[in-house]
């Protein structure tokens, strides 16, 4: 983990701690989970993926099959990074929060695409649409509307 990935993790941990009032814990070894968050009797495993805007069009993330964890308490947070003093689509933080079981469903229904030449890696391209205030996954003819997952912290409340 380095650079932009570290920043993304720190932004998410900071947000969970301050805004969601959750305790956060870092594992000794990162094996597909970046941190654990707890609130009351509930606990959540969080994996953070971070990208800057690519070619002024999309955010690009890689998910590795061999590291994916699927259960009701695991969530993937895709950080669509902008500089701290800037906003993008009217927000300072743009986190796409997706339950791992939803990712599993999309994989089983063949809605996510693996990287050419690497069947262990899913290429996740998230396209923002500023006019429509919409976030969409697109890759090789597949499309998923992710707008409902944009800054959606409901599962943690």
C-alpha positions as CSV (number, residue, x, y, z in Angstrom):
1,X,0.0,0.0,0.0
2,X,1.4,3.4,-0.9
3,X,0.6,6.8,-2.2
4,X,-3.0,7.4,-3.3
5,X,-4.1,4.1,-1.8
6,X,-2.9,5.1,1.7
7,X,-4.6,8.5,1.4
8,X,-7.9,6.8,0.5
9,X,-7.7,4.5,3.4
10,X,-7.0,7.3,5.8
11,X,-9.9,9.4,4.4
12,X,-12.3,6.5,4.9
13,X,-11.0,5.7,8.4
14,X,-11.3,9.4,9.3
15,X,-14.8,9.7,7.9
16,X,-16.0,6.5,9.7
17,X,-14.4,7.7,13.0
18,X,-15.6,11.3,13.0
19,X,-18.8,11.3,11.0
20,X,-20.2,7.8,11.7
21,X,-18.8,7.7,15.2
22,X,-17.3,4.2,14.7
23,X,-14.3,2.7,16.3
24,X,-11.7,1.6,13.7
25,X,-9.0,-1.1,14.0
26,X,-6.2,-1.9,11.6
27,X,-5.3,-5.6,11.1
28,X,-1.6,-6.6,11.5
29,X,-1.7,-8.1,8.0
30,X,-3.8,-6.9,5.1
31,X,-5.3,-10.0,3.5
32,X,-8.2,-8.4,1.7
33,X,-9.4,-6.2,4.6
34,X,-8.0,-2.8,5.2
35,X,-9.7,-2.1,8.6
36,X,-12.4,-3.2,10.9
37,X,-15.1,-0.7,12.1
38,X,-17.4,-1.2,15.0
39,X,-20.5,0.5,16.3
40,X,-22.3,-0.9,19.3
41,X,-22.6,-4.6,18.8
42,X,-22.0,-4.4,15.0
43,X,-18.7,-4.9,13.2
44,X,-17.8,-4.4,9.6
45,X,-14.8,-5.4,7.5
46,X,-13.8,-2.7,5.1
47,X,-11.7,-2.9,2.0
48,X,-10.8,0.4,0.4
49,X,-9.9,1.0,-3.2
50,X,-8.7,4.4,-4.4
51,X,-8.4,6.1,-7.8
52,X,-7.8,9.6,-9.2
53,X,-9.9,10.7,-12.2
54,X,-8.3,9.1,-15.3
55,X,-8.3,11.0,-18.6
56,X,-11.0,13.4,-17.2
57,X,-13.5,10.6,-17.7
58,X,-13.5,7.8,-15.1
59,X,-12.0,6.3,-12.0
60,X,-10.2,3.0,-12.4
61,X,-10.0,0.2,-9.8
62,X,-8.7,-3.3,-9.8
63,X,-10.3,-6.1,-7.7
64,X,-8.5,-9.4,-7.4
65,X,-10.6,-12.5,-7.2
66,X,-8.2,-14.2,-4.9
67,X,-8.5,-11.4,-2.3
68,X,-12.3,-10.9,-2.4
69,X,-14.2,-11.7,0.8
70,X,-18.0,-12.2,0.7
71,X,-20.2,-12.0,3.7
72,X,-22.9,-9.7,5.1
73,X,-20.4,-7.6,7.2
74,X,-17.8,-6.9,4.5
75,X,-18.0,-3.8,2.4
76,X,-15.9,-2.4,-0.4
77,X,-15.4,1.4,-0.5
78,X,-14.3,2.9,-3.8
79,X,-12.7,6.3,-3.1
80,X,-13.1,8.6,-6.1
81,X,-10.3,10.9,-5.0
82,X,-10.0,14.6,-5.4
83,X,-7.7,17.0,-3.6
84,X,-8.7,17.7,0.0
85,X,-9.7,21.3,-0.6
86,X,-11.7,20.5,-3.7
87,X,-15.1,19.1,-4.4
88,X,-16.4,16.9,-7.1
89,X,-20.0,16.6,-8.1
90,X,-20.8,18.9,-5.2
91,X,-19.1,16.7,-2.5
92,X,-15.8,16.7,-0.8
93,X,-15.8,13.0,-0.4
94,X,-17.0,10.6,-3.1
95,X,-17.2,7.1,-1.7
96,X,-19.0,4.4,-3.6
97,X,-19.9,1.9,-0.7
98,X,-20.8,-1.5,-2.1
99,X,-21.7,-4.6,0.1
100,X,-19.5,-7.5,-0.8
101,X,-22.6,-9.7,-1.3
102,X,-23.7,-7.3,-4.0
103,X,-20.3,-7.6,-5.7
104,X,-20.6,-11.4,-5.5
105,X,-24.1,-11.2,-7.1
106,X,-22.7,-9.1,-10.0
107,X,-19.8,-11.5,-10.5
108,X,-22.1,-14.5,-10.5
109,X,-24.4,-12.8,-13.1
110,X,-21.3,-12.0,-15.2
111,X,-21.8,-8.2,-14.9
112,X,-18.2,-7.4,-13.9
113,X,-15.4,-7.9,-16.4
114,X,-12.0,-9.4,-15.8
115,X,-8.9,-7.8,-17.2
116,X,-7.7,-8.9,-20.6
117,X,-5.1,-11.6,-20.0
118,X,-5.7,-11.9,-16.2
119,X,-8.8,-13.7,-15.2
120,X,-7.9,-13.0,-11.5
121,X,-8.4,-9.3,-11.9
122,X,-11.7,-7.4,-12.3
123,X,-11.3,-3.9,-14.0
124,X,-13.8,-1.5,-12.4
125,X,-14.3,1.7,-14.3
126,X,-16.6,4.2,-12.6
127,X,-17.8,7.0,-14.8
128,X,-19.2,10.1,-13.0
129,X,-21.9,12.2,-14.8
130,X,-21.9,15.7,-13.2
131,X,-25.0,16.8,-15.0
132,X,-27.2,13.9,-13.9
133,X,-25.4,13.5,-10.6
134,X,-24.9,9.8,-11.5
135,X,-22.2,7.2,-11.1
136,X,-22.0,4.3,-13.5
137,X,-19.8,1.2,-13.9
138,X,-19.0,0.6,-17.5
139,X,-16.7,-2.0,-19.2
140,X,-17.0,-3.9,-22.4
141,X,-20.7,-3.3,-22.9
142,X,-21.6,-4.0,-19.3
143,X,-23.2,-1.2,-17.2
144,X,-24.3,-0.9,-13.6
145,X,-25.8,2.3,-12.1
146,X,-23.9,2.9,-8.8
147,X,-25.6,6.1,-7.9
148,X,-27.5,4.5,-4.9
149,X,-24.1,3.5,-3.5
150,X,-22.6,7.0,-3.6
151,X,-21.8,8.1,-0.1
152,X,-24.4,5.5,1.2
153,X,-23.5,5.0,4.8
154,X,-27.0,3.5,5.7
155,X,-25.6,0.0,6.4
156,X,-23.4,1.5,9.2
157,X,-26.0,3.5,11.0
